[in-house]
């Protein structure tokens, strides 16, 4: 459970420079996709938002790195 809270905190810290409405939507969707669907789906969502221009390349890379850091492979 601790890692879950750490992931959410770090995700919020990475997104803190975005507008509040965008920040909340991205944080919720990334967390939901990672927890319920999988890391691949969350990564694809991040890349889609980068292509749409919502986030930039460095932020997308940091978010993907965070996903892989906190993912569990079984």
PyMOL commands that set and color helices and strands:
alter all, ss='L'
color gray80, all
select helices_A, chain A and resi 2-15+20-37+39-52+57-69
alter helices_A, ss='H'
color red, helices_A
deselect
rebuild
show_as cartoon
